[in-house]
Every structure is written in C-alpha cells, then in structure tokens.
Amino acid sequence: MSGLRRVCVFCGSSTGQDPRYAEAAAAMGRALVAADLELVYGGGAVGLMGIVADAVMQAGGRVTGVIPRGLFRREVRHEAITELHETNSMHERKALMYELSDAFVAMPGGIGTMEELFETLTWAQIGLHAKPVGVLDVNGFYQPLLGFLEQMVASGFVKQRHVGGIVADDDPVRLLGTLLSAAPSGQAPRIDPAQI
C-alpha cells in the first residue's frame, strides 16, 4: 500500500497566457481530493497557486500552505485554507514543504517553480529523499525542459537514473495514479534547512 497522503504542488503565482493552465490547476485540485490526497503548496491566493488551492477547498479537501513571513504582500497570502504555516526564510519554507509532503508535482510556472522542481530533484540525486516527482505537462509546457534533461544525460552531466523517474503526464488523474504507485512506504529523512 502506498504511503502517499500529501502532494506538494509547485506552480505559478500568475495564471499564464493560456487558459488551459488555469483549467489544469482546477482539475489538479479536484483530482487530489478524488484520490483522497491533501495539498501542500506555497500558500498563495493568486495565480495557479490560488486556483489549485481553491479547487481543493471547494471539493472538500485539505490544504496546507507554507509561506515566508513578510516576504510577500499581505494580499498574496491565502487566508481561506485549512492551515497556513509561516517560515522565517525561503530555505525553511522549502524544507517544511518537503517534510509535509510524500510526493511532488510541478505544474506550469516561472523561475520559482523551476527552482523548486530542480531543488527537489537535486535532493533526490544526493539521497535526501526517494519521494516521487512528476510534472503536469499542460499543452507540452515541460517538453523543452524534459528534452534539456535528456541532453544533460547525453552530455554526461546527469545520470539517467536521476531524471528517468520523473513522471510526466498531461492528465492530473493519471499523473497522481502513477505517483501513487511509485510512492515508497516508510518515513523519509527530515531535511534540516541549515544543511541545505
């Protein structure tokens, strides 16, 4: 049986130009609740972040947000979610999001989303976790990045085992199903922000 209970979703604080991104965020929120999974995310009320959180709440699910204290304007915080944690730094934020989560999904987003995805992949590469990682590939958004990762492998900078396990799908239900089947059982190590 999978030990997956909470999924951390990384995504944009804007909605992007393609309406399919917002539609996919809402679908991801509904899919999480349908799979009896809780959402962990960056704590914002705006962009795709706000849409996925709202969709989970509207479907009767649980949402845990993690946001750095004082870093963003007050109206960016989502005050209508199940639980909101404030941290003292971005490092603490990411460490807590990791600790609270059993798997990770990156949706379309910007530099911050990519940074979160790559840090999660880096932590897996150096053995800090074995939690499954996926990307919701809305309208081929992640195809260039997945191709670039393969280029890194072909160039000898990354081993195939460190990127070959990334689950990519354009359907949130299928993506979550694959992550559920890939999730390890047992407790993962705690990441200390002072060590990253």
Secondary structure, DSSP 8 states (H G I E B T S, - for coil): -----EEEEE--SS--SSHHHHHHHHHHHHHHHHTT-EEEE--BSSHHHHHHHHHHHHTT--EEEEEETTTS-GGGB--SSSEEEEESSHHHHHHHHHHH-SEEEE-S--HHHHHHHHHHHHHHHTTS----EEEE-GGGTTHHHHHHHHHHHHTTSS-HHHHTT-EEES-HHHHHHHHHHH---S------GGG-
